[in-house]
Amino acid sequence: MKSHDQLVKALLRRPAVRAEVERIEREEGELLDALLKARHEAGLSQAEVAARMGTHAPAIARLERALATGKHSPSLATLRKYADACGKQLVLKVA
């Protein structure tokens, strides 16, 4: 039986799987960039965003780190609250 890491390595050798993983990573990176830009443009710290969202600064740090690492996908509700806290609007588009 293969370990998880061995299975992942085997799957990533497939061009279609690798391309899909790269697409997801690219999209999540773009989302993180947009959220961080919104926070910086608003002149807010993680603690200030957290207060506006009714949570604590470590939760915002985890959210931003999760998007950077791709280990967790936050809900649309959470992303919407983050954008709102920064004075922005979350806009989704299906193309």
C-alpha positions, 0 to 999 in steps of 0.5 A, spaced: 500 500 500 502 506 498 503 512 503 499 518 502 505 522 499 507 517 494 500 517 492 500 524 491 507 524 487 504 519 483 498 523 481 502 529 480 506 526 475 500 526 470 500 532 466 492 533 467 492 533 475 498 537 475 495 542 471 489 542 475 493 543 481 497 549 478 490 552 476 487 552 483 494 554 486 494 560 481 487 562 483 488 562 490 494 566 490 490 571 486 485 571 491 490 572 497 493 578 493 487 581 492 485 580 500 491 583 502 491 589 497 484 590 500 487 590 507 493 594 506 489 599 501 484 600 507 490 601 512 488 596 516 492 591 521 489 583 522 487 585 528 483 591 526 480 586 520 478 581 526 475 586 530 470 588 524 469 581 523 467 580 530 473 575 531 480 575 533 487 577 530 489 569 530 483 567 526 485 572 520 492 570 520 490 563 519 485 565 514 491 569 510 496 563 511 491 558 509 490 561 502 497 562 502 499 555 503 492 552 500 491 547 506 484 550 507 479 553 503 475 559 507 467 559 506 464 564 501 461 567 507 468 568 511 471 571 504 465 576 504 466 578 511 473 579 510 472 584 504 466 588 507 471 589 513 476 592 508 470 596 505 470 592 499 465 588 496 466 580 494 465 579 486 464 572 483 464 571 476 463 565 472 466 565 465 
